[in-house]
Amino acid sequence: AQGVASTRLAARLQRAHAVADLRGLAARRLPKAVFDFIDGGAEDERTLRDNVEAFDAWMLMPRVGVDVGTRDLSCAILGARSSLPVMMAPTGLAGFFWPDGEVAGARAAARAGIPYCLSTNSVGSIEHVAKGAPDGERWFQLYFLRDRDWMQALLRRAAAARYRVLCLTVDLAVQGRRERDLRNAFTMPLRPRLSTAFDLARRPGWLAGVARSRLGFGNFEVAGPGFTSVAQHVASLFDPSANWDDIARIRESWRGPMALKGLLHPADAERAVALGIEAVIVSNHGGRQLDDVPAAIEALPDVAAAVAGRAEVILDGGVRRGTDVIKALALGATACSLGRPFLWGLAAGGTEGVARTIEIFRSELDNAMTLLGTPALKDIARDHVRARRGRW
Ligand code: FNR
């Protein structure tokens, strides 16, 4: 029976030709509250929408007469080779979307040769994920915790488990107001309610897998009473008082390369560079934190100008197509970091689903680079994009 199920799954994934198709599969498989947690954003979700729609403000400008007979989609991200200018953004609770979801995602990333970033808020622990996906380029994402000793312990554990890059996320002093989660009374695990019972009855695949998994925040000892909302978890453990001195201290205590994630202002990027941080991740947390802030692609050009090549610039948020990746590179990014597209793949089909997301991006990017006349990533220049006038 398992063989039949996995053949069916493989066939479904093969019929997904855009990440939007994988989103549809995820919506069918996940309970509504879980799907909303992934898909939703803060308050009116304006930034969430803008992250995607702001890519429309740019057009691609192809050049002809270029030999595009062979293409090279690979690049270096913080000194490590990546087969695509794309990495998996840190996303909490992946083990709540697919059984052992972090390992499933990390395996797909390793197999495809792109970086995987594990979240502080993962279900599987730092060690568990390193053991389950020992190959490949692993990053660890850290939040500021009230318990500084615990934070240092997480850093030591990540280094010992051979996560090469540290990604410090600085846009989550408190959790944004995500109203879908409030309305759904979203907790991990799901609190049994009559309204969810009907929903769950229609999600046998998810129920059989995830509902039987051991759920919790694997990097924390606080097992807790269960039924924790992410906002509660953040409010009790995260430290809103962290400032640039604290960021500097983390920089000093991590030997490997470090990225700072969640900035939009060029002056903050300057400050990060001054501390010796090797990459800035231009991000509004996928529209999940402060609403009404600029779309990531909107903030990118000024940040790239301020950084002026002294650090790598990673664009994070709203990337849904290979052409979006090209626009980001043309506007100064080294690479892109993607959250939801991988989570939709994960929820649709575990490792194979994430592999499908990567495959889709690979073929879209290859196709677009061929038609644009840029056979290698280094050929993509500012001149390959034009601001679209009139409608915006
Ligand atoms: C996130 N994000 C996130 N970021 C982070 O630094 N640590 C985390 O634990 C999480 N958790 C998380 C969970 C879920 C369900 C989502 C959707 C996002 C933000 C993530 O790293 C990234 O910034 C956004 O997802 C990028 O936007 P797109 O690609 O989803 O549009």
Residues whose N, C-alpha, C, O or C-beta is under 5 A from the ligand:
A	BS01	FNR	F37 I38 A89 P90 T91 G92 S119 T120 N121 Q141 T169 S283 H285 G286 D316 G317 G318 V319 S337 L338 G339 R340
